[in-house]
């Protein structure tokens, strides 16, 4: 069945949306739509799986313990498992659409 990653985009400043595009025992591919959301203060992701992240639309800043990384449309990064990181910023004026692959 054909689908489009830009379907079901709802702009809601109070809510971040998560859509599983594909999920099995080895991999999860997720679309995330952020509307100005960021990680709570002092909250860090430290996941058991690697995470490949691609910004499809908008922009964001990822924060690591020792640096910030700005991401714009088309930028991608591979975050190794157990790497502490958080979302410091997503655009408040337009949705930031992420493609995240957990493996």
N, C-alpha and C positions, 0 to 999 in steps of 0.2 A: 504494500500500500504506500503510495506516494504521500509525503507530507512536506511542509515547509517550516523551517526553523523560525521564520518571522510571523507565523500564525499565532493567534491567541496572546498578543502583546497587549497588556492592559496597563495603562499608566495610572498608578495609585501610589501617591506619595507616602501612604501609611503602610505599604505592604511590599514585600519582596516575594517573587514567585519562583517556584522550582518545578521543572517539568522533566521527568525521566523520559529520555528519547529511546534508550536501549539499556537493558539491565539483565545481567546473568551472574553466575558465580564468579566470573573472572574480571568483568568490566562493567562500569556504569557510565553512560553518557548522559549528561544533564544540561538542559538549558536553564539559565538563571536570568531573571529580569529584575534588576535593581533600579529603584526609583529614588536615589539619594541615600539609600541605606549604607551603613557601615557596621563593622563589628562593635559590640559593646566595649566600653573602656575596660582595660585589663583582661579582655578575652583573647585567647590565642587558639587558632586551629593547630593541631599537632596530630595529623591523621596517620592511620596505619597503612594507607595506600599512597602511591604516587598520584599526583594530580597534574594533568596537562590542562592549561587554561588558555583560551583564545577569546579575545574581545572582538565580537562581531559588530557591535555598534556602541557608541558612547565612549566613555573613558573612566578610569579608576586608578587608585593608588593602593598597591599592596605594601604592607609594612612588615618588615622582618625585624628581628631583635637589634640588628646593627645598621639597617638602611631602609630607605623607601624606594619603591619601584613604580614609576608612572607607566601606565598602559593606555594606549589609544587604539582605535579601530585597526584591526589587522595584527596587533601585537599578540604574541603568545609566549608562554613560559611553562617549563616543566618543574613542578615543585616536588622534590624528593620526599618520600615518606618520613614522617616524624620531624619535618622542618617546621619550626614555629613561625606562623605568619597570621596576619589578620587583614581585613579589608579596612583601610583607613578612610577611603573616600570613594563614592560613586557620584556621578553627575546628577544634580538636582533638577536640571532644566530639561533633560531628555533621558529616556531609559538607557541603562547600560545593559547590553545583552551579552552574556558570557556563554561559552560552550566549555563545559568542564568534563574531562574524561578521567575517571578514577580507575586505576589498574594496579 
